[in-house]
């Protein structure tokens, strides 16, 4: 059973530190807000915490052609995941069918569960998310400079500077 008193206190402190009044988890354990106009979520399930960043919208092919990712673009996204895993990074790119989005998800570990540490970690997460969004934008634009494994290399290079 999640410790809701601890979670409420932590979210209130984090909200105060970020200047966001009323930051709290909903009944599902989610809290969605924006930092620098970027949508971010904090999720708590069974005392496990995550930061979730919205990277790219993915629509059904019949809805919006420009939002649909090609097989090569999906491969490039998976290359980023592979590079993160190979580098020992706990963050990952995922696809959520319920919101039709590619998400950047990072676990928050127990030793990081205090407002000051979470704020610092969240700041780093948002910077990393911005870089991933930039790489994904290049992928969607068909940037030729990201061919032959350069996607993962580009993503890791930018992200490693932010850890």
TIVO-549664 format. One line per field, with one value per atom (N, C-alpha, C): residue in three letters; chain; atom name; x, y, z. Coordinates in pm, whole numbers, m for minus. Each point is the difference from the previous one (the first is absolute). Layout:
N
code	c(ALA | ...)
unit	c(A | ...)
site	c(CA | ...)
c1	c(X | ...)
c2	c(Y | ...)
c3	c(Z | ...)
! end
This chain:
163
code	c(UNK | UNK | UNK | UNK | UNK | UNK | UNK | UNK | UNK | UNK | UNK | UNK | UNK | UNK | UNK | UNK | UNK | UNK | UNK | UNK | UNK | UNK | UNK | UNK | UNK | UNK | UNK | UNK | UNK | UNK | UNK | UNK | UNK | UNK | UNK | UNK | UNK | UNK | UNK | UNK | UNK | UNK | UNK | UNK | UNK | UNK | UNK | UNK | UNK | UNK | UNK | UNK | UNK | UNK | UNK | UNK | UNK | UNK | UNK | UNK | UNK | UNK | UNK | UNK | UNK | UNK | UNK | UNK | UNK | UNK | UNK | UNK | UNK | UNK | UNK | UNK | UNK | UNK | UNK | UNK | UNK | UNK | UNK | UNK | UNK | UNK | UNK | UNK | UNK | UNK | UNK | UNK | UNK | UNK | UNK | UNK | UNK | UNK | UNK | UNK | UNK | UNK | UNK | UNK | UNK | UNK | UNK | UNK | UNK | UNK | UNK | UNK | UNK | UNK | UNK | UNK | UNK | UNK | UNK | UNK | UNK | UNK | UNK | UNK | UNK | UNK | UNK | UNK | UNK | UNK | UNK | UNK | UNK | UNK | UNK | UNK | UNK | UNK | UNK | UNK | UNK | UNK | UNK | UNK | UNK | UNK | UNK | UNK | UNK | UNK | UNK | UNK | UNK | UNK | UNK | UNK | UNK | UNK | UNK | UNK | UNK | UNK | UNK | UNK | UNK | UNK | UNK | UNK | UNK | UNK | UNK | UNK | UNK | UNK | UNK | UNK | UNK | UNK | UNK | UNK | UNK | UNK | UNK | UNK | UNK | UNK | UNK | UNK | UNK | UNK | UNK | UNK | UNK | UNK | UNK | UNK | UNK | UNK | UNK | UNK | UNK | UNK | UNK | UNK | UNK | UNK | UNK | UNK | UNK | UNK | UNK | UNK | UNK | UNK | UNK | UNK | UNK | UNK | UNK | UNK | UNK | UNK | UNK | UNK | UNK | UNK | UNK | UNK | UNK | UNK | UNK | UNK | UNK | UNK | UNK | UNK | UNK | UNK | UNK | UNK | UNK | UNK | UNK | UNK | UNK | UNK | UNK | UNK | UNK | UNK | UNK | UNK | UNK | UNK | UNK | UNK | UNK | UNK | UNK | UNK | UNK | UNK | UNK | UNK | UNK | UNK | UNK | UNK | UNK | UNK | UNK | UNK | UNK | UNK | UNK | UNK | UNK | UNK | UNK | UNK | UNK | UNK | UNK | UNK | UNK | UNK | UNK | UNK | UNK | UNK | UNK | UNK | UNK | UNK | UNK | UNK | UNK | UNK | UNK | UNK | UNK | UNK | UNK | UNK | UNK | UNK | UNK | UNK | UNK | UNK | UNK | UNK | UNK | UNK | UNK | UNK | UNK | UNK | UNK | UNK | UNK | UNK | UNK | UNK | UNK | UNK | UNK | UNK | UNK | UNK | UNK | UNK | UNK | UNK | UNK | UNK | UNK | UNK | UNK | UNK | UNK | UNK | UNK | UNK | UNK | UNK | UNK | UNK | UNK | UNK | UNK | UNK | UNK | UNK | UNK | UNK | UNK | UNK | UNK | UNK | UNK | UNK | UNK | UNK | UNK | UNK | UNK | UNK | UNK | UNK | UNK | UNK | UNK | UNK | UNK | UNK | UNK | UNK | UNK | UNK | UNK | UNK | UNK | UNK | UNK | UNK | UNK | UNK | UNK | UNK | UNK | UNK | UNK | UNK | UNK | UNK | UNK | UNK | UNK | UNK | UNK | UNK | UNK | UNK | UNK | UNK | UNK | UNK | UNK | UNK | UNK | UNK | UNK | UNK | UNK | UNK | UNK | UNK | UNK | UNK | UNK | UNK | UNK | UNK | UNK | UNK | UNK | UNK | UNK | UNK | UNK | UNK | UNK | UNK | UNK | UNK | UNK | UNK | UNK | UNK | UNK | UNK | UNK | UNK | UNK | UNK | UNK | UNK | UNK | UNK | UNK | UNK | UNK | UNK | UNK | UNK | UNK | UNK | UNK | UNK | UNK | UNK | UNK | UNK | UNK | UNK | UNK | UNK | UNK | UNK | UNK | UNK | UNK | UNK | UNK | UNK | UNK | UNK | UNK | UNK | UNK | UNK | UNK | UNK | UNK | UNK | UNK | UNK | UNK)
unit	c(A | A | A | A | A | A | A | A | A | A | A | A | A | A | A | A | A | A | A | A | A | A | A | A | A | A | A | A | A | A | A | A | A | A | A | A | A | A | A | A | A | A | A | A | A | A | A | A | A | A | A | A | A | A | A | A | A | A | A | A | A | A | A | A | A | A | A | A | A | A | A | A | A | A | A | A | A | A | A | A | A | A | A | A | A | A | A | A | A | A | A | A | A | A | A | A | A | A | A | A | A | A | A | A | A | A | A | A | A | A | A | A | A | A | A | A | A | A | A | A | A | A | A | A | A | A | A | A | A | A | A | A | A | A | A | A | A | A | A | A | A | A | A | A | A | A | A | A | A | A | A | A | A | A | A | A | A | A | A | A | A | A | A | A | A | A | A | A | A | A | A | A | A | A | A | A | A | A | A | A | A | A | A | A | A | A | A | A | A | A | A | A | A | A | A | A | A | A | A | A | A | A | A | A | A | A | A | A | A | A | A | A | A | A | A | A | A | A | A | A | A | A | A | A | A | A | A | A | A | A | A | A | A | A | A | A | A | A | A | A | A | A | A | A | A | A | A | A | A | A | A | A | A | A | A | A | A | A | A | A | A | A | A | A | A | A | A | A | A | A | A | A | A | A | A | A | A | A | A | A | A | A | A | A | A | A | A | A | A | A | A | A | A | A | A | A | A | A | A | A | A | A | A | A | A | A | A | A | A | A | A | A | A | A | A | A | A | A | A | A | A | A | A | A | A | A | A | A | A | A | A | A | A | A | A | A | A | A | A | A | A | A | A | A | A | A | A | A | A | A | A | A | A | A | A | A | A | A | A | A | A | A | A | A | A | A | A | A | A | A | A | A | A | A | A | A | A | A | A | A | A | A | A | A | A | A | A | A | A | A | A | A | A | A | A | A | A | A | A | A | A | A | A | A | A | A | A | A | A | A | A | A | A | A | A | A | A | A | A | A | A | A | A | A | A | A | A | A | A | A | A | A | A | A | A | A | A | A | A | A | A | A | A | A | A | A | A | A | A | A | A | A | A | A | A | A | A | A | A | A | A | A | A | A | A | A | A | A | A | A | A | A | A | A | A | A | A | A | A | A | A | A | A | A | A | A | A | A | A)
site	c(N | CA | C | N | CA | C | N | CA | C | N | CA | C | N | CA | C | N | CA | C | N | CA | C | N | CA | C | N | CA | C | N | CA | C | N | CA | C | N | CA | C | N | CA | C | N | CA | C | N | CA | C | N | CA | C | N | CA | C | N | CA | C | N | CA | C | N | CA | C | N | CA | C | N | CA | C | N | CA | C | N | CA | C | N | CA | C | N | CA | C | N | CA | C | N | CA | C | N | CA | C | N | CA | C | N | CA | C | N | CA | C | N | CA | C | N | CA | C | N | CA | C | N | CA | C | N | CA | C | N | CA | C | N | CA | C | N | CA | C | N | CA | C | N | CA | C | N | CA | C | N | CA | C | N | CA | C | N | CA | C | N | CA | C | N | CA | C | N | CA | C | N | CA | C | N | CA | C | N | CA | C | N | CA | C | N | CA | C | N | CA | C | N | CA | C | N | CA | C | N | CA | C | N | CA | C | N | CA | C | N | CA | C | N | CA | C | N | CA | C | N | CA | C | N | CA | C | N | CA | C | N | CA | C | N | CA | C | N | CA | C | N | CA | C | N | CA | C | N | CA | C | N | CA | C | N | CA | C | N | CA | C | N | CA | C | N | CA | C | N | CA | C | N | CA | C | N | CA | C | N | CA | C | N | CA | C | N | CA | C | N | CA | C | N | CA | C | N | CA | C | N | CA | C | N | CA | C | N | CA | C | N | CA | C | N | CA | C | N | CA | C | N | CA | C | N | CA | C | N | CA | C | N | CA | C | N | CA | C | N | CA | C | N | CA | C | N | CA | C | N | CA | C | N | CA | C | N | CA | C | N | CA | C | N | CA | C | N | CA | C | N | CA | C | N | CA | C | N | CA | C | N | CA | C | N | CA | C | N | CA | C | N | CA | C | N | CA | C | N | CA | C | N | CA | C | N | CA | C | N | CA | C | N | CA | C | N | CA | C | N | CA | C | N | CA | C | N | CA | C | N | CA | C | N | CA | C | N | CA | C | N | CA | C | N | CA | C | N | CA | C | N | CA | C | N | CA | C | N | CA | C | N | CA | C | N | CA | C | N | CA | C | N | CA | C | N | CA | C | N | CA | C | N | CA | C | N | CA | C | N | CA | C | N | CA | C | N | CA | C | N | CA | C | N | CA | C | N | CA | C | N | CA | C | N | CA | C | N | CA | C | N | CA | C | N | CA | C | N | CA | C | N | CA | C | N | CA | C | N | CA | C | N | CA | C | N | CA | C | N | CA | C | N | CA | C | N | CA | C | N | CA | C | N | CA | C | N | CA | C)
c1	c(84 | m84 | 88 | m18 | 81 | m22 | 104 | m6 | m51 | m132 | m60 | 36 | 20 | 40 | 139 | 92 | 134 | m6 | m78 | m11 | m58 | m103 | m60 | 99 | 71 | 101 | 109 | 49 | 106 | m46 | m121 | m52 | m23 | m49 | m19 | 132 | 103 | 133 | 58 | m13 | 51 | m71 | m133 | m78 | 44 | 22 | 46 | 137 | 90 | 133 | m5 | m98 | m13 | m88 | m65 | m92 | m132 | m41 | m126 | m90 | m103 | m92 | m87 | m28 | m93 | 51 | 129 | 56 | m32 | m81 | m37 | m33 | 11 | m33 | m151 | m55 | m144 | m27 | m124 | m36 | 69 | 50 | 75 | 149 | 43 | 141 | 79 | m71 | 65 | m12 | 98 | m3 | 61 | m81 | 47 | 6 | 114 | 19 | 99 | 34 | 94 | 119 | 116 | 122 | 55 | 21 | 45 | m88 | m130 | m102 | 9 | 78 | 10 | m86 | m90 | m82 | 84 | m13 | 73 | m99 | 22 | m84 | 90 | m52 | 60 | m102 | 46 | m90 | 51 | m92 | 33 | m96 | 58 | m77 | 70 | m72 | 54 | 136 | 8 | 123 | 115 | m29 | 100 | m32 | 100 | m18 | 67 | m60 | 58 | m22 | 93 | m22 | m35 | m96 | m42 | m6 | 70 | 0 | m66 | m80 | m69 | 92 | 38 | 100 | m64 | m92 | m61 | m136 | m90 | m133 | 7 | m75 | m5 | m147 | m41 | m140 | m15 | m121 | m30 | 21 | 42 | 32 | m115 | m123 | m114 | m34 | 58 | m31 | 89 | 128 | 91 | 129 | 16 | 115 | 132 | 9 | 128 | 41 | m93 | 34 | 34 | m23 | 25 | 150 | 55 | 142 | 18 | 103 | 32 | 73 | 17 | 74 | 143 | 63 | 137 | 4 | m102 | m5 | m18 | m84 | m15 | 132 | 70 | 131 | 96 | m3 | 87 | m33 | m128 | m40 | 51 | m12 | 49 | 152 | 69 | 145 | 36 | m78 | 24 | m18 | m107 | m23 | 117 | 46 | 111 | 124 | 26 | 117 | m13 | m119 | m21 | 26 | m57 | 15 | 146 | 67 | 139 | 89 | m38 | 76 | m37 | m95 | m40 | m95 | m60 | m94 | m137 | m62 | m130 | m117 | 23 | m107 | m27 | m122 | m36 | m106 | m6 | m109 | m107 | m125 | m110 | m111 | m93 | m118 | m122 | m85 | m122 | m120 | m65 | m114 | m117 | m15 | m112 | 8 | 119 | 16 | 62 | 29 | 59 | 126 | 90 | 123 | 121 | 113 | 129 | 39 | 36 | 33 | 144 | 59 | 133 | m24 | 36 | m32 | 128 | 7 | 116 | m47 | 50 | m37 | 63 | m68 | 54 | 21 | 123 | 33 | m24 | m17 | m35 | 91 | 131 | 93 | m14 | m77 | m21 | m131 | m73 | m133 | 2 | 53 | m14 | m6 | m74 | m32 | 123 | 106 | 119 | 64 | 16 | 60 | m91 | m132 | m94 | m3 | 9 | m1 | 122 | 116 | 123 | m10 | m49 | m15 | m102 | m109 | m103 | 57 | 80 | 65 | 88 | 81 | 86 | m85 | m107 | m89 | m58 | m46 | m60 | 104 | 123 | 106 | 25 | 6 | 22 | m118 | m122 | m120 | 4 | 43 | 12 | 94 | 112 | 97 | m58 | m71 | m63 | m102 | m77 | m99 | 68 | 118 | 74 | 43 | 51 | 42 | m120 | m112 | m121 | m51 | 9 | m39 | 86 | 130 | 90 | m41 | m35 | m43 | m124 | m97 | m126 | 23 | 100 | 30 | 82 | 42 | 81 | 140 | 55 | 135 | 101 | 62 | 95 | 123 | 30 | 119 | m19 | m120 | m26 | m7 | 55 | m2 | 113 | m12 | 104 | 44 | m94 | 33 | 29 | m3 | 30 | m110 | m120 | m109 | 36 | 36 | 34 | 122 | 99 | 122 | m33 | m83 | m39 | m75 | m97 | m80 | 88 | 87 | 86 | 99 | 55 | 97 | m63 | m120 | m66 | m42 | m51 | m54 | 111 | 114 | 107 | 55 | m10 | 46 | m91 | m119 | m98 | m13 | 72 | m14 | 88)
c2	c(m119 | 119 | 125 | 89 | 121 | 91 | 66 | 94 | 134 | 22 | 119 | 127 | m10 | 118 | 47 | m94 | 33 | 59 | m62 | 47 | 142 | 27 | 133 | 104 | m33 | 93 | 26 | m105 | 13 | 86 | m25 | 76 | 147 | 25 | 138 | 74 | m65 | 61 | 25 | m100 | 15 | 115 | 5 | 109 | 136 | 10 | 127 | 38 | m96 | 26 | 43 | m56 | 31 | 123 | 48 | 113 | m41 | m125 | m51 | m35 | 81 | m25 | m122 | m77 | m112 | m119 | m19 | m115 | m124 | m89 | m122 | m112 | m121 | m118 | m17 | m39 | m29 | m139 | m45 | m130 | m118 | 19 | m106 | 7 | 106 | 15 | 78 | 83 | 79 | 149 | 74 | 146 | 53 | 71 | 53 | 151 | 57 | 144 | 38 | 127 | 44 | 69 | m26 | 71 | 56 | 130 | 65 | m38 | m6 | m34 | m143 | m84 | m141 | m83 | m82 | m84 | m110 | m8 | m97 | m64 | m126 | m67 | m64 | m5 | m79 | m108 | m122 | m114 | m80 | m40 | m90 | m119 | m117 | m125 | m94 | m44 | m97 | 43 | 125 | 59 | 8 | m18 | 18 | 131 | 86 | 132 | 7 | 83 | 23 | 145 | 52 | 123 | m44 | 68 | m34 | 130 | m1 | 115 | m36 | 91 | m22 | 43 | m97 | 23 | 32 | m83 | 19 | m66 | 68 | m55 | m97 | m107 | m97 | m24 | 31 | m16 | m122 | m47 | m107 | 56 | m85 | 44 | 75 | m42 | 65 | 135 | 30 | 128 | 112 | m7 | 106 | m61 | 7 | m62 | 49 | 131 | 56 | m47 | m56 | m48 | m148 | m68 | m143 | m25 | m93 | m33 | m118 | 7 | m110 | m110 | m113 | m110 | 43 | 75 | 48 | 94 | 83 | 92 | m77 | m105 | m84 | m69 | m47 | m63 | 99 | 124 | 102 | 24 | 1 | 15 | m117 | m120 | m118 | 2 | 61 | 17 | 84 | 105 | 84 | m84 | m80 | m88 | m95 | m59 | m95 | 70 | 120 | 75 | 33 | 40 | 29 | m125 | m112 | m125 | m45 | 9 | m41 | 88 | 126 | 95 | m9 | m88 | m17 | 106 | 76 | 105 | m64 | 32 | m60 | 62 | 113 | 64 | m79 | 15 | m72 | 77 | m25 | 50 | m107 | 41 | m95 | 58 | m85 | 45 | m31 | 99 | m19 | 12 | m112 | m5 | 86 | 13 | 78 | 147 | 55 | 142 | 21 | m111 | 4 | 87 | m25 | 79 | m89 | 48 | m56 | 76 | m75 | 58 | m30 | 89 | m20 | m24 | m119 | m40 | m27 | 57 | m20 | m35 | m110 | m34 | 97 | 20 | 78 | m101 | m12 | m102 | 50 | m93 | 30 | 104 | m10 | 94 | 142 | 17 | 131 | 64 | m68 | 45 | 102 | 115 | 116 | 120 | 102 | 110 | 61 | 29 | 60 | m86 | m129 | m92 | m19 | m12 | m20 | 122 | 118 | 121 | 2 | m31 | m4 | m108 | m117 | m109 | 36 | 65 | 41 | 102 | 92 | 98 | m68 | m94 | m75 | m80 | m62 | m77 | 88 | 120 | 90 | 40 | 27 | 32 | m118 | m119 | m120 | m20 | 21 | m15 | 97 | 123 | 97 | m51 | m59 | m52 | m119 | m87 | m114 | 53 | 100 | 59 | 56 | 63 | 52 | m112 | m110 | m113 | m61 | m14 | m57 | 93 | 130 | 93 | m21 | m21 | m28 | m129 | m102 | m127 | 21 | 75 | 23 | 80 | 89 | 81 | m78 | m123 | m81 | 53 | 57 | 57 | m107 | 20 | m97 | m17 | 101 | m12 | m102 | m53 | m97 | m144 | m24 | m136 | m85 | m130 | m96 | 9 | m2 | m4 | 134 | 106 | 133 | 50 | m53 | 41 | m28 | m123 | m38 | 77 | 13 | 73 | 145 | 64 | 139 | 13 | m88 | 6 | m19 | m99 | m27 | 112 | 56 | 108 | 118 | 39 | 116 | m31 | m120 | m34 | m23 | m53 | m29 | 129 | 109 | 128 | 52 | m56 | 52 | m85 | m110 | m90 | 47)
c3	c(0 | 0 | 0 | m99 | m7 | 121 | 43 | 111 | m54 | 7 | m58 | 77 | 131 | 77 | m44 | m15 | m46 | m141 | m88 | m138 | m4 | 78 | 4 | 48 | 106 | 55 | m103 | m63 | m100 | m118 | m49 | m114 | 37 | 122 | 46 | 7 | 56 | 10 | m139 | m87 | m136 | m71 | 14 | m60 | 50 | 131 | 59 | m57 | m12 | m55 | m147 | m74 | m143 | m25 | 107 | m16 | m62 | 21 | m53 | 118 | 22 | 111 | m28 | 105 | m10 | m78 | m7 | m71 | 81 | m54 | 71 | m97 | 49 | m80 | 0 | m115 | m5 | 56 | m8 | 59 | m68 | m124 | m67 | 31 | 70 | 34 | m104 | m80 | m104 | 31 | m44 | 9 | m129 | m80 | m127 | 11 | m42 | 5 | m109 | m10 | m102 | 65 | m56 | 36 | m130 | m4 | m123 | m118 | 25 | m101 | m51 | 64 | m38 | 95 | m54 | 88 | 66 | 131 | 81 | 96 | 32 | 99 | 105 | 121 | 106 | 31 | 4 | 25 | 118 | 86 | 111 | m7 | m10 | 2 | 97 | 101 | 96 | 55 | 42 | 54 | m100 | m127 | m106 | m71 | m14 | m58 | m137 | m89 | m133 | m41 | m79 | m75 | m141 | m60 | m136 | m81 | m113 | m89 | m131 | m52 | m126 | m114 | m83 | m104 | m135 | m44 | m132 | m5 | m66 | m22 | m118 | 8 | m108 | m31 | m121 | m37 | m91 | m8 | m95 | m141 | m92 | m135 | m66 | 26 | m65 | 62 | 116 | 66 | m54 | 30 | m41 | m54 | m129 | m65 | 56 | 30 | 46 | 138 | 78 | 134 | 3 | m110 | m4 | m20 | 78 | m12 | m95 | m82 | m92 | 76 | m63 | 61 | 32 | m89 | 25 | 121 | 15 | 113 | 132 | m3 | 120 | 33 | m104 | 24 | 66 | m45 | 58 | 148 | 33 | 140 | 83 | m56 | 71 | 13 | m97 | 10 | 123 | 23 | 119 | 125 | 4 | 116 | 21 | m109 | 9 | 55 | m49 | 47 | 148 | 44 | 142 | 84 | m42 | 76 | 2 | m114 | m9 | 88 | 13 | 80 | 149 | 34 | 140 | 51 | m89 | 39 | 28 | 114 | 31 | m76 | m68 | m77 | m127 | m52 | m121 | m77 | m130 | m82 | m6 | 13 | m7 | m86 | m37 | m73 | 84 | 22 | 77 | m93 | m25 | m91 | 50 | 132 | 55 | m35 | m7 | m33 | m138 | m71 | m134 | m2 | 97 | 10 | 25 | m49 | 38 | 127 | 103 | 130 | 38 | 76 | 57 | 149 | 47 | 137 | 77 | 120 | 86 | 140 | 55 | 138 | 99 | 111 | 111 | 112 | 46 | 99 | 142 | 91 | 138 | 65 | m23 | 62 | m56 | m109 | m61 | 44 | 88 | 38 | 113 | m31 | 87 | m93 | 40 | m91 | m67 | 74 | m58 | m106 | 29 | m97 | m120 | 25 | m110 | m92 | 58 | m81 | m93 | 54 | m80 | m108 | 37 | m95 | m108 | 39 | m95 | m99 | 49 | m86 | m105 | 45 | m91 | m99 | 49 | m85 | m111 | 35 | m99 | m106 | 42 | m97 | m94 | 57 | m83 | m94 | 51 | m82 | m118 | 23 | m109 | m107 | 41 | m97 | m77 | 69 | m68 | m100 | 39 | m92 | m124 | 18 | m114 | m95 | 58 | m83 | m71 | 70 | m61 | m111 | 19 | m106 | m123 | 20 | m114 | m70 | 80 | m56 | m87 | 52 | m73 | m127 | 3 | m118 | m101 | 37 | m90 | m15 | 104 | 0 | m42 | m114 | m56 | 89 | 83 | 84 | 112 | 15 | 106 | m52 | m117 | m56 | 57 | m16 | 37 | 146 | 91 | 142 | 63 | m81 | 54 | 94 | m12 | 88 | 144 | 28 | 137 | 47 | m88 | 37 | 33 | m84 | 22 | 132 | 24 | 123 | 122 | m4 | 117 | 23 | m106 | 13 | 71 | m47 | 60 | 143 | 23 | 131 | 102 | m43 | 95 | 62 | m74 | 54 | 109 | 12 | 95 | 124 | 8 | 117 | 113)
! end
